[in-house]
Amino acid sequence: MSCFRPEMQPREPAPIPVEFKNGARVKANGVEPQGVYLPNYNILTPHMRSPEYVQMSTAAAITLGVMKGRMYRCTCTRCLNLLLTYPEGCRANCAYCGLARHREAERDYADRNFIRVDWPAVPLERTIDIVAQDGAASPFHRMCISMITHPRSDEDARTVLKQWTDRIDPSAIPVSILSNPTTMTREDVKRLHELGADIFTVALDAATPEIFDRTRGKGVQSPHSWAKYWEILMDAREIFGPQKFGAHIIVGMGETEYDVLSLVQKIVDLGGHSHMFCFFPEKGSLMDHLPATPREQWRRVQLGRYLIDYRGRRVEQMKFDGEGRVSDFGIPQGELDEVIDAGIAFRTSGCPGKFAEDVSACDRPYGDSPPSNIASYPFQPNKRDVGKIRRQLRIVERKH
């Protein structure tokens, strides 16, 4: 049932002129940062480095109060994502990522879009000050340190974590690690746990080793390997323990629905959780010319993943057609209707917040779709939303 769709092949990365490599322009100009930096393509990018500076999503910056704005139908985000940042940027070259190395000649690292939006750079000290002052009234349910492929990433992740936990009780706002396995050892994983991290995740992203290699390994001149990612995921399983580790999976990069749900089942059997993203052609990436994941495919996988993760169903109980698409979820229709109508299966999946085990703190508003055609709902779907979801699933609305 596993078969790669050849039409999802990334473009070949173009050569980078030496004068643009490794953040050369930013380092040569050496512009001093002045507090919060909002990406601006018409000025010289300041020379900003972690751990003094971190980047955060637009939604997180609005929630923190360092940017003005609002999000459609939701109160921004309950997860404060802190992305490590350096003029050299991420040294990996993942085909679907706006932060990838191949963009060096086009745009300085701190100005690149990532999961559909700009990521402002904010002094870490100011970020911690604001959250610490809010105390129990903080809108954030969780903080996540997002590492990148850079020689300082491991050390600086520890520094950010320690500075955070020195001021903010991790039992009040738990900390997740979105890791960079390529540069990590088992000892790195252990030290993050000892410093107070609560959950450790690995962004497998690709559902199969072949797609992994094609989109973020040798196929795009990138250093990542499927084996190394699984090595660190297994270390996290042993060190962080059950339900405290997980993997990111992007749906729609050429895999089948069976591929994805089999991987979800494997992670559940290991004692972890999967966090799913709907493929969106990120502008500037090597896959920006490709189609976003069809909604019917995405909804089936969302529903299947929820049943496996939270309803005790197994992939072996489901049925798939000759192209690996779900044809039967292996659950009585009445129970399936209840899950669909509850709507939680179609919300953003990620590390849990304070509401419920199956409601993510990391709601990533519109990180994988525009508001006009929502993929992952960053809020509770209402009756009208559920009706649309049913049409996308091609499951008619039940009669009450």
C-alpha distance (Angstrom), angle and dihedral (degrees) to the residues before:
residue distance angle dihedral
M1 . . .
S2 3.79 . .
C3 3.78 113.9 .
F4 3.81 129.6 150.8
R5 3.78 116.1 -130.0
P6 3.83 102.9 -129.7
E7 3.81 91.6 -154.8
M8 3.85 87.6 71.1
Q9 3.82 92.2 66.7
P10 3.84 112.9 134.7
R11 3.78 122.4 -126.3
E12 3.80 118.8 -100.7
P13 3.82 112.0 -97.0
A14 3.80 112.9 -112.9
P15 3.82 122.8 -127.3
I16 3.82 115.4 -91.2
P17 3.83 118.3 -131.4
V18 3.79 109.6 -120.1
E19 3.82 92.7 -120.1
F20 3.82 89.9 65.6
K21 3.79 99.4 43.6
N22 3.80 123.5 114.0
G23 3.79 96.1 3.8
A24 3.81 91.8 -60.7
R25 3.82 94.5 157.5
V26 3.81 94.1 51.7
K27 3.79 93.5 45.4
A28 3.82 93.4 45.9
N29 3.80 93.4 52.1
G30 3.81 93.9 41.3
V31 3.81 95.9 -163.6
E32 3.81 109.6 -172.6
P33 3.83 112.8 -122.2
Q34 3.80 116.5 -120.5
G35 3.79 107.7 -155.8
V36 3.81 118.7 -74.3
Y37 3.80 113.7 20.1
L38 3.78 117.8 -154.5
P39 3.82 111.0 -162.9
N40 3.79 108.9 -98.0
Y41 3.78 120.5 176.2
N42 3.82 93.5 -162.7
I43 3.81 100.2 61.5
L44 3.79 135.5 57.5
T45 3.79 109.7 -86.4
P46 3.82 112.0 -118.5
H47 3.80 120.9 -117.5
M48 3.83 100.4 -103.2
R49 3.79 127.5 167.8
S50 3.77 138.6 178.5
P51 2.94 136.2 -85.9
E52 3.83 89.1 35.3
Y53 3.81 90.4 46.0
V54 3.79 131.7 32.2
Q55 3.78 130.9 -179.8
M56 3.78 124.2 -131.0
S57 3.78 136.4 -172.0
T58 3.79 119.8 -91.4
A59 3.82 89.2 -111.8
A60 3.81 91.5 52.6
A61 3.82 91.6 47.3
I62 3.82 90.7 52.0
T63 3.81 91.1 47.7
L64 3.81 90.7 47.8
G65 3.80 89.5 50.7
V66 3.81 98.4 -120.7
M67 3.82 92.5 111.4
K68 3.78 132.1 41.1
G69 3.78 120.5 -126.8
R70 3.76 144.6 79.7
M71 3.78 137.9 -123.0
Y72 3.78 126.4 -120.9
R73 3.81 111.3 -96.1
C74 3.82 95.5 -18.0
T75 3.78 140.7 77.5
C76 3.80 94.7 -115.1
T77 3.81 110.9 -101.6
R78 3.81 142.8 -31.6
C79 3.81 94.1 -153.2
L80 3.79 123.4 74.0
N81 3.80 105.4 -148.5
L82 3.80 112.1 -161.5
L83 3.80 111.9 -165.8
L84 3.79 118.5 -163.5
T85 3.79 112.0 -122.8
Y86 3.82 138.0 -162.5
P87 3.82 134.4 162.1
E88 3.82 87.8 -114.7
G89 3.79 88.6 56.2
C90 3.77 126.1 -164.3
R91 3.79 111.8 -20.6
A92 3.79 92.9 -152.5
N93 3.79 122.6 91.1
C94 3.81 106.5 -148.3
A95 3.79 108.4 177.2
Y96 3.81 97.4 -134.8
C97 3.82 97.6 43.6
G98 3.79 127.3 100.0
L99 3.82 90.4 -153.3
A100 3.81 93.8 58.7
R101 3.80 122.5 134.5
H102 3.82 94.0 -116.7
R103 3.83 89.4 73.1
E104 3.84 93.4 66.8
A105 3.81 94.1 106.4
E106 3.80 92.8 45.2
R107 3.80 104.9 46.4
D108 3.80 140.2 1.4
Y109 3.79 113.8 -106.3
A110 3.83 98.3 -110.3
D111 3.82 89.6 51.9
R112 3.80 97.7 53.4
N113 3.78 121.5 111.8
F114 3.80 117.7 -122.3
I115 3.83 127.4 -171.1
R116 3.80 89.4 -2.2
V117 3.82 99.6 -53.6
D118 3.79 144.4 70.1
W119 3.79 118.5 -94.2
P120 3.82 112.5 -142.1
A121 3.81 118.1 -145.9
V122 3.80 115.4 -126.2
P123 3.83 131.8 -179.4
L124 3.81 107.5 -101.3
E125 3.80 91.6 -136.3
R126 3.80 91.8 55.7
T127 3.79 90.9 47.6
I128 3.79 92.4 52.7
D129 3.82 91.6 44.2
I130 3.81 92.1 57.1
V131 3.81 95.0 46.9
A132 3.81 92.7 44.2
Q133 3.82 91.6 50.7
D134 3.81 90.9 51.4
G135 3.80 90.7 53.7
A136 3.80 113.5 168.7
A137 3.80 89.6 -2.7
S138 3.81 92.2 65.3
P139 3.81 112.6 129.1
F140 3.81 89.1 -142.4
H141 3.79 119.9 98.5
R142 3.79 93.7 -178.2
M143 3.81 143.8 8.0
C144 3.80 122.7 -141.8
I145 3.80 126.7 -162.4
S146 3.79 107.9 -150.6
M147 3.79 112.8 -158.1
I148 3.79 126.3 -157.1
T149 3.81 134.0 -160.1
H150 3.79 101.6 -84.5
P151 3.83 133.2 122.3
R152 3.83 92.0 -113.3
S153 3.79 97.6 42.5
D154 3.81 97.4 98.9
E155 3.79 96.0 47.6
D156 3.79 94.0 42.6
A157 3.81 93.0 48.9
R158 3.80 87.7 58.1
T159 3.81 91.4 48.0
V160 3.81 93.0 50.5
L161 3.80 90.5 47.3
K162 3.81 93.5 49.6
Q163 3.81 94.1 46.3
W164 3.80 88.8 50.1
T165 3.81 97.2 47.6
D166 3.83 91.5 44.2
R167 3.81 87.4 65.8
I168 3.81 105.8 22.3
D169 3.80 124.8 50.5
P170 3.82 107.5 -122.2
S171 3.81 89.0 -147.8
A172 3.83 87.6 63.4
I173 3.82 96.2 42.9
P174 3.82 109.7 15.6
V175 3.79 119.3 -148.2
S176 3.80 126.7 -130.9
I177 3.80 126.3 -165.1
L178 3.79 120.4 -142.3
S179 3.77 94.9 -162.8
N180 3.77 138.0 -150.5
P181 3.83 102.1 -140.7
T182 3.81 93.4 -177.1
T183 3.82 92.6 73.9
M184 3.82 98.3 30.3
T185 3.79 136.9 98.5
R186 3.79 130.1 -164.0
E187 3.81 87.9 -100.9
D188 3.83 89.8 57.9
V189 3.80 90.0 54.3
K190 3.80 91.1 48.2
R191 3.81 93.9 50.3
L192 3.79 92.6 51.9
H193 3.80 89.1 52.6
E194 3.80 91.4 48.6
L195 3.82 90.3 50.7
G196 3.79 90.8 58.6
A197 3.82 108.0 -90.6
D198 3.81 110.3 154.5
I199 3.82 104.4 -163.6
F200 3.81 131.1 23.4
T201 3.80 121.1 -157.6
V202 3.78 134.6 -173.9
A203 3.79 120.0 -154.2
L204 3.78 100.6 -137.1
D205 3.82 85.4 161.0
A206 3.82 92.6 171.3
A207 3.80 115.7 78.4
T208 3.82 95.3 -147.0
P209 3.82 134.9 35.4
E210 3.81 90.7 -117.8
I211 3.82 93.3 55.8
F212 3.81 90.3 42.6
D213 3.81 90.9 56.3
R214 3.80 92.6 43.7
T215 3.82 95.6 49.9
R216 3.81 105.7 29.7
G217 3.79 108.5 9.7
K218 3.78 136.2 54.4
G219 3.80 91.7 -33.3
V220 3.82 90.5 72.6
Q221 3.83 99.5 28.2
S222 3.81 91.4 -100.6
P223 3.83 127.5 142.4
H224 3.79 100.8 -132.2
S225 3.81 124.2 111.4
W226 3.79 131.9 -167.0
A227 3.81 91.4 -134.0
K228 3.81 94.1 53.8
Y229 3.81 92.1 48.3
W230 3.80 90.9 52.8
E231 3.80 91.4 46.2
I232 3.82 91.3 57.8
L233 3.81 92.1 41.3
M234 3.80 89.0 56.0
D235 3.80 90.6 48.0
A236 3.81 88.9 52.7
R237 3.79 90.5 49.4
E238 3.80 90.6 57.0
I239 3.81 97.1 39.9
F240 3.83 102.8 39.0
G241 3.80 96.4 32.4
P242 3.83 135.8 -145.7
Q243 3.82 117.5 -15.9
K244 3.80 89.8 6.0
F245 3.79 98.5 91.8
G246 3.76 134.4 53.5
A247 3.79 149.7 157.4
H248 3.79 134.7 -118.2
I249 3.80 117.2 -130.9
I250 3.81 126.4 -170.5
V251 3.80 113.3 -149.8
G252 3.79 120.7 -146.1
M253 3.82 106.3 34.3
G254 3.79 94.5 120.0
E255 3.81 102.9 -67.2
T256 3.80 126.3 117.8
E257 3.79 125.3 -110.7
Y258 3.79 87.1 -112.2
D259 3.83 89.8 56.6
V260 3.79 92.2 54.2
L261 3.79 97.3 44.0
S262 3.80 92.0 45.7
L263 3.80 88.1 55.2
V264 3.81 90.6 47.4
Q265 3.82 88.9 52.4
K266 3.81 91.7 49.2
I267 3.80 91.7 52.7
V268 3.82 91.9 47.5
D269 3.81 90.3 49.8
L270 3.81 88.2 53.5
G271 3.81 89.6 53.3
G272 3.81 99.4 -103.6
H273 3.79 140.8 106.3
S274 3.79 134.5 -117.3
H275 3.80 123.7 -133.2
M276 3.79 112.2 -156.7
F277 3.78 132.5 -151.7
C278 3.79 127.9 -171.9
F279 3.81 111.6 -128.2
F280 3.79 111.4 -109.2
P281 3.83 121.5 179.2
E282 3.81 98.6 -111.9
K283 3.80 110.5 -145.9
G284 3.80 110.6 -109.0
S285 3.80 94.4 18.8
L286 3.81 126.1 118.5
M287 3.81 88.1 -108.8
D288 3.81 99.5 47.1
H289 3.81 91.0 110.6
L290 3.82 93.3 60.1
P291 3.81 128.8 91.5
A292 3.79 122.5 -97.0
T293 3.80 115.6 -113.3
P294 3.82 111.8 -75.6
R295 3.80 108.5 -108.1
E296 3.79 94.9 -127.1
Q297 3.82 90.1 56.4
W298 3.80 92.0 46.0
R299 3.82 94.3 48.3
R300 3.81 92.8 50.1
V301 3.79 91.5 51.3
Q302 3.81 92.3 45.1
L303 3.78 90.5 52.2
G304 3.81 93.9 44.6
R305 3.79 92.0 48.5
Y306 3.81 92.0 50.4
L307 3.80 92.1 50.5
I308 3.81 91.1 50.8
D309 3.81 95.8 43.2
Y310 3.80 100.2 41.5
R311 3.81 111.0 11.7
G312 3.78 101.0 49.8
R313 3.81 94.2 -116.7
R314 3.79 120.2 144.2
V315 3.77 131.5 -141.3
E316 3.81 88.1 -124.3
Q317 3.83 88.8 64.1
M318 3.79 91.5 56.6
K319 3.78 126.3 82.1
F320 3.80 126.4 -135.3
D321 3.78 132.2 -166.1
G322 3.80 126.1 -127.7
E323 3.82 91.1 -80.8
G324 3.79 94.0 51.5
R325 3.82 95.8 -102.8
V326 3.79 120.6 143.5
S327 3.80 109.6 -102.8
D328 3.82 98.0 167.1
F329 3.81 128.5 18.4
G330 3.80 93.0 -153.2
I331 3.77 94.0 -122.2
P332 3.83 131.7 109.6
Q333 3.80 112.0 -92.7
G334 3.81 93.3 -119.3
E335 3.79 92.3 55.1
L336 3.81 91.5 44.2
D337 3.81 89.8 52.4
E338 3.80 90.7 52.3
V339 3.80 92.0 52.1
I340 3.81 92.2 47.8
D341 3.81 93.3 46.9
A342 3.81 91.8 49.2
G343 3.82 87.3 62.1
I344 3.80 96.5 -155.5
A345 3.81 92.6 113.1
F346 3.81 88.9 65.8
R347 3.80 97.3 50.0
T348 3.80 121.5 99.8
S349 3.79 110.9 -73.9
G350 3.78 121.1 -139.2
C351 3.79 143.6 103.2
P352 3.82 111.9 -16.7
G353 3.77 125.1 -101.2
K354 3.80 131.8 -160.2
F355 3.81 100.0 -77.7
A356 3.81 103.1 68.0
E357 3.78 140.7 -28.4
D358 3.80 91.8 -104.5
V359 3.83 96.9 44.9
S360 3.78 111.7 85.5
A361 3.80 125.0 -135.6
C362 3.80 87.2 -155.2
D363 3.78 97.3 72.2
R364 3.85 95.9 158.3
P365 3.83 95.9 -159.8
Y366 3.81 109.4 -130.2
G367 3.79 92.1 -18.5
D368 3.81 91.7 140.1
S369 3.81 103.1 28.6
P370 3.79 144.3 16.4
P371 3.85 117.0 -96.6
S372 3.82 88.1 -111.0
N373 3.81 91.7 67.5
I374 3.81 106.9 22.3
A375 3.78 117.3 -156.6
S376 3.82 102.2 173.8
Y377 3.80 112.3 26.9
P378 3.84 110.0 -135.6
F379 3.80 88.5 -164.4
Q380 3.79 137.5 38.9
P381 3.83 108.2 -71.2
N382 3.80 112.9 -122.7
K383 3.80 126.8 -143.0
R384 3.79 92.6 -84.1
D385 3.82 91.1 49.9
V386 3.81 90.5 50.0
G387 3.79 89.8 51.5
K388 3.80 89.3 54.9
I389 3.81 91.0 46.8
R390 3.81 90.0 52.6
R391 3.79 90.9 52.1
Q392 3.80 89.6 49.9
L393 3.81 89.6 50.0
R394 3.79 88.5 46.1
I395 3.81 87.9 -127.5
V396 3.80 110.8 133.1
E397 3.79 119.8 -127.7
R398 3.78 111.2 -92.1
K399 3.80 121.1 -118.3
H400 3.78 115.4 -113.2
